[in-house]
Every structure is written in C-alpha cells, then in structure tokens.
C-alpha cells in the first residue's frame, strides 16, 4: 500500500529531551516536507528537502533539525531548544514536476510535559 | 512575503445549505492553488487544485472552486452540504517557479460544522 508513514502517532516527552519523529514514503517522491499544525494557525513549514543530502529551512525551523540520507526517509528531530514543541506534526511529499500535489501523512502528536 | 487569508474561521451550516469559503492570497506572480480537507481524526486530503486552464475547478465530493486572478481569490463552494462535510478546510498556494510545486503556504483553516 503506497503512502506516507509517520511514527509514532502519539508521543509524550519530558521537557529538555530531544525527540525524533519518523517519516517514510514509498511514493518515489523527490521532495519531502515537515509542517507543524497549531489550532488557529494553519500549517507552517518547518523544513523541506528536494533531493537526498540537501534540505532547506522553512518558516519556523528554529529548534528543529532534519536529515535526508535516503530518498524515502526524512526524520525530524525536535530539540530542547524548541520553545513550544507540543503540536501536531505533519510530514508530506511530492514530485517536483508541474502541477504535482503534495501528499500528507497521518501526523504525529507530540506532547511535552 | 506570500500569505494566504481565509476569512471564515468557523462556519456552522444546516444540511442542504450552500457553502462558500473565502480564500485570498498575496503573490503577484503565477500560482498553483489548492484546497485541502481534514476530516476528524484523518489526514489532510486534497479536495481540488488549480494549475492552469479553466478557472472553475471541480473536485471530489461535489466541491468546486473558482480562481479569480484579478481578485487574488480561490473560493471554495458546494451547493448543498451534508453532515459528512464536517471538517477543517485549508486553502494553500504555491508560487509557480517554472512549474515546480513546492513549499505550500497554507491559510489558517476554516472549521465547518454541518448540523443534521
């Protein structure tokens, strides 16, 4: 079954701990993205990658890090430097040809206590 | 900077009522436009998209949207809503840099509640 798989779906962490969210896609898409969704603020872009071993900061990259060692994988680390990490995180992917849709995973809920 | 405005944050309708959700964007160049829907407990799904051609775009589940370039708008419409349309709706834009799609810019979303 093709698609984007995010794990874990729910995660609780103590303040000060780093946490890594997994995102895997088997759609053979070139580009992958991480968004953060907060109530009333829509989705905001954290990082994106258009090719393996390369990635770019989005609008709210501070306190986050990513890697793109494989085409199908784009893990996001929420570091202790992120001031307000509790949120719903969405991974997405797309091809980079004209008019292509960006597809989303089911999301990961991170709660920091 | 590019931005997307959705004017209605929360809309409540009765079944069979007509729906129109507003979306305006700020970008002077060519754009690709999208409406995504997020049903309760589910992931974001594409409702429809505009890339080029006919500015009236038809999507899934009876939704349509009209791109009006002069108004920088891409409003979503449905003639008769159902209870199952209860969801959050997001308008999104990506500047069209030579055709490549990336970096979706989202609006803040509109929560639609349809009363049976």
Contacts between the chains, C-beta under 8 A, distances in Angstrom:
chain1	res1	chain2	res2	distance
A	31	B	102	5.8
A	33	B	102	7.9
A	33	B	103	7.8
A	33	B	104	7.7
A	35	B	106	7.7
A	40	B	9	7.2
A	40	B	108	6.1
A	40	B	109	7.8
A	41	B	108	5.9
A	42	B	4	7.9
A	42	B	6	7.9
A	42	B	90	6.3
A	42	B	106	4.3
A	42	B	107	5.5
A	42	B	108	4.1
A	42	B	109	5.1
A	43	B	90	6.8
A	43	B	92	7.9
A	43	B	104	7.7
A	43	B	106	4.2
A	44	B	106	7.5
A	45	B	103	6.3
A	45	B	104	7.5
A	45	B	105	7.8
A	48	B	102	6.7
A	48	B	103	6.4
A	50	B	102	6.6
A	58	B	103	7.4
A	90	B	43	7.7
A	90	B	44	6.8
A	92	B	104	7.9
A	94	B	101	5.9
A	94	B	102	7.0
A	95	B	101	7.8
A	96	B	100	4.8
A	96	B	101	6.9
A	96	B	102	6.4
A	97	B	99	7.0
A	97	B	100	7.0
A	97	B	101	7.5
A	98	B	51	7.0
A	98	B	96	7.9
A	98	B	99	3.2
A	98	B	100	6.9
A	98	B	101	7.1
A	99	B	32	6.5
A	99	B	49	7.3
A	99	B	51	3.8
A	99	B	52	7.5
A	99	B	99	7.3
A	99	B	101	6.5
A	100	B	101	4.7
A	101	B	34	7.4
A	101	B	46	5.3
A	101	B	49	6.3
A	101	B	101	7.5
A	102	B	34	7.9
A	102	B	101	6.8
A	102	B	102	8.0
A	102	B	104	5.5
A	103	B	46	7.7
A	104	B	36	7.8
A	104	B	43	5.2
A	104	B	44	4.1
A	104	B	45	7.8
A	105	B	43	6.3
A	106	B	42	7.5
A	106	B	43	4.2
A	107	B	43	6.2
